Amino acid sequence: MRQFTAVVNPTAGGSTGAAALLALARLLREAGAELHTEYSRSLAHARELARDAGRRGRVVLAVGGDGIAGGIGGALSGTGATLGLVPAGRGNDFARALDLPADPAALARILLHNEPRPVDTIEVESAVHDRTVVLGSVYAGVDALANRHANRSRLLRGSASYYAGGLRAVTGWRAARYRVTVDGEEHTHTGYTVVAANSRYYGAGRVIAPDARVDDGVLEIVMIADAPRRLFFGLMNDLRTGAHVHRPQVRILRGREIRILADRDVPYGADGEVEAVLPVTLRVLPGSLRVLH
């Protein structure tokens, strides 16, 4: 029977992380599994807890949103340890990409009985920050600014916080000039954002890259060009279904190594966390993480 260590972000989704674990923990223990719970003080602390549990052969459960899922998944990438996700945050986009159920009983069955399957991760390299590894996507532009606003929201939750953050970010945005190098080929781009996506989803369920797959060994690079604000709001609406990819302002490339630069300090984020500005270099790490799904 599997042994689990749950690493909980106690503030995820308005302090729902611990609550989300309660029903699941009961089901796992009733099935005979061992479960130990650790509460993280920070994302760095969560990574430490995860690595320690993984070294001891335990399945690590990331309890929270995309930030803790990406942080723990990145920490376990390349180690051979197994990750399970307990979605309890604002966005839960990587869990959505894996089609994980919200129902505790259905999720417990997956964690207890499914075999881990390999997924890709993204290596993020910056001159300012240490090398990190994340799961879902890296985005540089107005969406990173919007996500920063959403993370600071105290009144709104889930997709509402991202939509409000997007409105605030777009209002003051001016187009950035990017240079995007994909597998050695340079592309120029002027616009709102560049997204390197391992997952179809970001921003609490928006379908940013409909063809992205977590296990195909490549990233989808989605570039949204400069356009009047009224048209950009239409593009935001299209993100609910992925229909934006048919608009002429949207360009999509695919590659394994991506370098993104801009003409100013454009913020970039990854898996819901925004702490840096361009430039950044990204590399896909094929099949580097074992995940229960």
C-alpha positions, 0 to 999 in steps of 0.5 A: 500500500502506498505511503503519502506525504501531503504538503499543504499550502495553508493559504491556497484558495482562501485557506481551503487547502487543509479543508480539501485534504480532510475528506481525501485523507479519510478515504486514503486511510480507510483504504489502508494507506499511510498519510502524513501531512506537512504544512509549508511556510513558503514555496521554498519550504514546500520544495524542501518538504517534497524533496525529503519525502520523495527521497524516502520513497513516499508519494508527495501530494501537492495540496493547493493551487498551481503555485504549490503544484508547480513548485513541488513538481519542479522540485521532484522533476528528474528525481524519480519521485511520484507526485499526486495533486490535490487541487485546492487553489484559485486556478488548478490549471495543471490538475485540469490538464490532467483531468483530475476530478474534484470529487474526493472519492474519485481522486482517492481511487486515482491516488491509490490505484493508478500507476504514475505516468511521465509528464514533461516539465519546463526548466526556467533559467534567468540571469537574476534568479536561480534555475527553477523547474515548473509544470504548466506554462511560462508567460511574459506580458500583460497576463503576468501583470494580471496574475500579479493583480489576481494574487493580491486580490482579497475580495475575489476568487478563482476566475473572477480574480483573474478576469478583474486582474486582466482588466486592470492590467490591460488598461495601462498596458502598452505593447512590448517589443519581443525577440523570441528565439525558438530552437535557434530561430529568432522571431520578432513580435510586438504585442501583449504577451508570449506564452510557452505552454506545456499545459492547455490551460492557464489563468483559472481555466483559460484555454491558452494553447488548445494543442498543448500536451503535457507529455509530447516533449515540446512547448506551444509558444502562443504570441498575441500581437498588438491590437485595439483594447476592444479587440483584446477583450474579445480575445480574452473572451475567446480564451474560454474555448481556445477560439483565439487561435483562429484570430490573425493577431495570434501566432503559435510556434512549437519548440524545445528551447525558447529564449524571450527578451523584450525592449523593457522590463516585462514581467514574466510568471510561471504556474501562478507565481510572478517574481521576475522580469525578462529575459528568460530561457526555457527548456522542455524536460521530456518525461521528467516527472512521474504523476498519478493521474 
